[in-house]
Amino acid sequence: MILITGGTGFVGRQLVGRLLDEGIQFRLLLSSRSAVDRLPEGDYETVTADIEDPDALQPALKDVHTIVHLIGTEARGRHHRLWEVDVPGTKALIEAAQRARAGRIIVLSRPGASTASAYTVKQAKGEIEEAVRRSGLAYTIFRVNVLFGEGDRFSEHIAMLARVFPVYFLPGDGETVLEPLWVNDLVTCLAIALEDLDLIDRVMDLGGPEVLTYRRIVLRVMQAVGTRRPLLSLPYLIVRFGGWFLDGLFARWPFTEMWADLLAANQTTEAGNIERHFGFRPAAFDIGLIDKYLNRRGYLWQFIRYIFTTRW
């Protein structure tokens, strides 16, 4: 049996759909706050439990041989949630998996993850990676670049800000380098990893086929949604403070302090990783793909609804 945590999230929903299509049996770990209405119909098990309670997790781990751990609060934009949920939740899951004699855990991380990083997101991911490595479980860690796809909090949020405001603010000079990865391609890698024993006890960077500056990414999104805005560079600390302030002032904000941290340093991976290890070429961050899900209308209403809707 495969256990998936975070099945209602951006990556989790795509993985659930893929496993259903392939007829693979799995179980979803849900919390009392999980948005179950986002889940597709299908033949799979669900268990509701607190991710931070090893005892409560035991029923979810019955007969489980592999855990795909996708729970994370990074998209919520608040640093303290990483230390209150992500890190202790992963450690509790590991403890429960050890008790249940589960064999393997697959987790997602970030390029440059390290407890010594200057950035909170990468510090927390580094702490999680160390806990996984010390667990005694077989593991696979994917350090994933920024993800894009329908329902993301990357390209759709860029589009939202570009359509609503007359100027688009760039952190620094906007030349931070990223390798956007299509969420469907990450899901393909996860599905392959479930069967590929060569990926056990591996830490692997995953990114898209193009190396793009943040400035170039913003321009492509603007083209996809049919708008043009002047780009204004601001000092990184001002953008970071603005994200922190606005994310606290409203229920949530499309560009958070956490996003500012992720854009403070280049996120690059070893070229050709996916082609070599998974046998396919990932999709590029192209107009022909992103304009299929970036709606050209209704962004003002989406923005208003977004900033006044609770993050949980």
C-alpha positions in Angstrom: 0.0 0.0 0.0 1.1 3.5 -0.8 0.3 6.4 1.6 0.1 9.9 0.2 0.1 12.9 2.5 -1.0 16.3 1.1 -3.2 14.7 -1.5 -5.5 17.8 -1.7 -2.6 20.2 -2.5 -1.3 21.4 -5.9 1.0 18.4 -6.5 -1.1 15.9 -4.5 -4.2 16.3 -6.7 -2.3 15.7 -9.8 -0.6 12.6 -8.3 -3.9 11.2 -7.1 -5.4 11.6 -10.6 -2.3 9.9 -12.2 -2.4 6.9 -9.8 -6.2 6.5 -10.4 -5.6 6.4 -14.1 -2.9 3.8 -13.7 -5.0 1.6 -11.4 -2.5 1.8 -8.5 -3.9 1.3 -5.0 -3.2 4.0 -2.5 -4.4 5.6 0.7 -4.7 9.4 1.4 -3.9 10.9 4.8 -6.3 13.8 5.3 -6.5 16.4 8.1 -9.7 17.9 9.5 -8.9 21.0 7.4 -8.3 19.1 4.1 -10.3 20.4 1.1 -11.8 17.1 0.3 -14.0 18.7 -2.4 -10.9 19.1 -4.5 -10.3 15.3 -4.7 -11.4 13.3 -7.7 -13.8 10.4 -7.3 -12.2 7.0 -7.4 -11.4 3.8 -5.6 -8.9 4.8 -2.9 -8.8 4.8 0.9 -8.8 7.9 3.1 -7.7 8.3 6.8 -8.1 11.4 8.8 -5.4 12.1 11.4 -3.2 14.8 12.8 0.2 14.7 10.9 1.9 15.8 14.2 0.6 12.9 16.2 2.5 9.6 15.7 -0.1 7.6 17.6 -2.9 8.9 15.4 -1.0 8.1 12.3 -0.8 4.4 13.0 -4.1 3.4 11.2 -3.0 5.4 8.1 0.3 3.4 8.0 -1.2 -0.1 8.3 0.4 -2.3 5.5 2.1 0.7 3.9 5.4 0.1 2.2 5.9 3.5 0.6 5.0 7.0 1.8 4.8 10.0 -0.6 5.0 13.0 1.7 3.6 16.1 0.1 2.2 18.0 3.0 3.7 21.4 3.3 2.7 25.0 4.3 5.2 26.8 2.0 2.3 28.0 -0.2 0.7 29.6 2.8 3.5 32.2 2.9 4.2 32.3 6.6 7.6 31.2 7.9 6.5 30.2 11.3 4.2 27.5 9.8 7.3 25.7 8.4 8.5 25.2 12.0 5.1 24.6 13.5 3.8 22.1 10.9 6.3 21.0 8.2 9.3 20.1 10.3 7.5 18.5 13.3 4.9 16.9 11.1 7.6 15.2 9.0 9.4 14.0 12.2 6.1 12.6 13.6 5.4 10.9 10.3 8.9 9.3 10.3 8.4 8.1 13.9 5.1 6.6 13.0 6.5 5.0 9.9 9.3 3.4 11.9 6.8 1.9 14.3 4.7 0.6 11.5 7.8 -0.8 9.7 7.1 1.1 6.5 9.9 0.7 4.0 10.4 4.0 2.1 9.6 7.7 2.1 9.6 10.1 -0.9 9.7 13.8 0.0 9.9 17.1 -1.9 12.5 19.7 -1.0 14.1 22.8 -2.5 17.4 23.3 -4.4 20.0 24.5 -1.9 18.2 23.1 1.1 20.5 23.3 4.1 20.1 23.9 7.9 22.9 26.5 7.3 21.0 28.4 4.6 20.4 32.1 5.1 16.8 31.6 4.0 14.1 30.2 6.3 12.4 28.0 3.6 15.7 26.3 2.8 16.6 26.0 6.5 13.4 24.1 7.2 13.8 21.9 4.1 17.3 21.1 5.2 16.0 20.1 8.7 13.5 17.8 7.0 16.1 16.3 4.7 18.4 15.5 7.7 15.5 13.9 9.6 14.7 11.7 6.5 18.3 10.7 6.1 18.7 9.7 9.8 15.4 7.8 9.8 16.7 4.5 8.8 14.0 4.3 6.1 14.8 4.0 2.4 14.3 7.5 1.0 14.1 9.5 -2.2 14.4 13.3 -1.9 13.5 15.5 -4.9 14.7 19.0 -4.7 12.2 20.7 -6.9 12.5 24.0 -8.7 9.5 26.3 -9.0 6.4 24.5 -10.3 3.9 25.8 -12.8 0.5 24.5 -14.0 -3.2 25.1 -13.5 -3.9 26.2 -10.0 -0.3 27.0 -9.1 0.8 29.9 -6.9 3.6 30.9 -9.2 2.5 31.8 -12.8 -1.2 32.4 -11.8 -0.1 34.8 -9.1 2.2 36.6 -11.5 -0.7 36.9 -13.9 -3.0 38.2 -11.1 -0.6 40.9 -10.0 0.2 41.9 -13.6 -3.5 42.3 -14.6 -4.6 44.1 -11.4 -1.8 46.6 -10.9 -0.4 49.2 -13.4 3.2 48.4 -12.5 4.9 45.0 -11.8 7.6 45.1 -9.1 10.6 43.0 -9.4 12.8 41.9 -6.5 16.3 43.3 -7.1 17.1 43.5 -10.8 14.8 40.6 -11.7 17.7 38.5 -12.9 17.4 35.6 -10.5 17.6 32.4 -12.5 14.9 29.7 -12.2 14.1 26.5 -14.1 10.3 26.2 -14.0 9.0 22.6 -13.9 5.6 21.6 -15.1 3.7 19.9 -12.3 2.6 17.1 -14.6 6.3 16.3 -15.2 7.0 16.2 -11.5 4.1 13.8 -11.1 5.5 11.6 -13.8 8.8 11.5 -11.9 7.0 10.6 -8.7 5.1 7.8 -10.4 8.3 6.4 -11.9 10.1 6.7 -8.5 7.5 4.5 -6.9 8.8 1.6 -9.0 12.5 2.5 -9.6 14.7 1.0 -7.0 17.7 2.9 -8.4 16.3 6.0 -7.0 16.4 4.7 -3.4 18.6 6.7 -1.0 19.1 9.4 -3.6 18.8 13.2 -3.4 18.1 14.6 -6.8 17.5 18.1 -8.2 14.6 18.4 -10.6 14.0 21.4 -12.9 12.6 22.3 -16.3 14.5 22.4 -19.5 14.9 26.2 -19.7 17.0 28.5 -17.6 15.0 31.7 -17.3 15.4 34.9 -15.3 12.4 36.0 -13.2 12.1 39.0 -15.4 11.7 36.8 -18.5 9.2 34.6 -16.7 7.1 37.7 -15.9 7.2 38.9 -19.5 6.1 35.5 -20.7 3.1 35.4 -18.3 2.1 38.9 -19.4 2.2 37.8 -23.0 0.0 34.8 -22.2 -2.6 36.9 -20.5 -2.5 39.7 -23.1 -1.2 42.5 -21.0 1.8 44.8 -20.8 3.0 46.5 -17.7 6.2 48.4 -16.9 8.7 46.4 -14.7 10.1 48.4 -11.8 13.0 47.0 -9.9 13.0 47.4 -6.1 15.6 46.5 -3.5 15.1 42.9 -2.3 14.6 44.0 1.3 11.8 46.4 0.3 10.0 43.7 -1.7 10.5 41.2 1.1 9.1 43.6 3.7 6.2 44.5 1.4 5.3 40.8 1.0 5.5 40.3 4.8 3.4 43.5 5.5 0.7 42.8 2.9 0.4 39.2 3.8 -0.2 40.2 7.4 -2.6 43.0 6.5 -4.9 40.9 4.4 -6.0 37.3 4.8 -3.2 36.4 2.3 -1.3 38.0 -0.5 -0.1 36.7 -3.9 3.5 37.6 -3.4 4.7 36.6 0.1 7.9 37.1 2.2 8.6 33.4 1.5 8.4 33.9 -2.3 10.9 36.8 -1.9 13.3 34.5 -0.1 13.0 31.9 -2.9 13.8 34.6 -5.5 16.8 35.9 -3.6 19.2 33.3 -5.0 19.4 31.4 -8.2 17.7 28.0 -8.3 19.4 25.8 -10.9 19.8 22.1 -11.3 22.1 19.7 -13.1 21.2 19.9 -16.8 19.4 16.9 -18.2 18.6 15.3 -14.9 15.1 14.3 -15.8 16.1 13.0 -19.3 18.9 10.8 -17.9 17.1 9.4 -14.9 13.4 9.3 -16.0 13.7 9.0 -19.8 11.6 12.0 -21.0 12.1 15.6 -21.7 10.1 17.9 -19.4 7.8 20.6 -20.9 9.2 24.2 -21.3 7.6 27.2 -19.7 6.2 28.2 -23.1 3.3 30.4 -24.2 1.7 27.4 -25.9 1.4 25.6 -22.5 0.8 28.4 -20.0 -1.9 30.2 -21.9 -4.0 27.1 -21.8 -4.7 27.7 -18.1 -4.0 31.4 -17.5 -7.4 33.0 -17.9 -7.4 36.3 -19.7 -10.4 37.7 -17.8 -11.7 37.9 -14.2 -8.4 38.6 -12.5 -9.7 41.6 -10.5 -12.4 39.5 -9.0 -10.0 36.6 -8.3 -7.6 39.0 -6.6 -10.3 40.4 -4.3 -11.6 37.0 -3.4 -8.0 35.8 -2.8 -6.8 38.5 -0.5 -10.0 38.3 1.7 -10.2 34.5 1.9 -8.6 32.8 4.8 -5.5 30.9 4.0 -6.8 27.8 5.8 
